[in-house]
Amino acid sequence: MSIFSNKRSSAKDMTDEELVVAYSDSKGEVYLAELYNRYSHLVYGSCLKYLKNVSEAQDATMDIFEALVEKIPKHRPSKAFRYWLYSLTKNECFSRLRKDKKERTSSLSDTENEEITFGFVENEGFLRLNAKGNKKIGEEELENAMDALRAEQRDCIKLFYLDRKSYLEITDILGMPAKMVKSHIQNGKRNLKKMLQGNTTT
């Protein structure tokens, strides 16, 4: 049996606290791997609970365990590793949620100085476009304007405003970076505004 096999076998018999000390002292990947085997499903479950998105929960889980490479030697959580890891997981999830909320708020704030802001609401056969004077745009007129948009702009606007998807969810659905999603939404809103005011899209 190899030395690595001996370490692997002994790691399974260690307590969480012993694994933390052993990894902090030796940086042996076998000790971190054992912690991953014990807690990855719990971390993933917590991430899914907070983030409510499978792909995002998977990414967060991997990021958390990658962070342990530096965090364990630095903090050496010698007691109640399970609760320390849960706290780390919760903080990571909250950080991601705050970032997502900030991105959505930033996108909405970009329209504060525009005459028309796009909050679509169904109302008596109309899709109302909130604007100064509470202007109402007929459903057919709005649909024609949406159809005239470039496909990427149209898809991003529909997903963000009508389906209430986050930037990250749209990124997963359309397979494009979050910055590009934001750009398509902003350009699409600007083009819609021009068309609904009688101008042509650019």
ABEGO torsion letter per residue (X at the ends): XBAAAAAAAAAAABBAAAAAAAAAAAGBAAAAAAAAAAAAAAAAAAAAAAAGBAAAAAAAAAAAAAAAAAAAAAAGBABGAAAAAAAAAAAAAAAAAAAAAAAAAAAAAAAAABABBBBBBBBGGBBBBBBBGGBBBBAAAAAAAAAABBAAAAAAAAAAAAAGBBAAAAAAAAGBBAAAAAAAAAAAAAAAAAAAAGBBBX
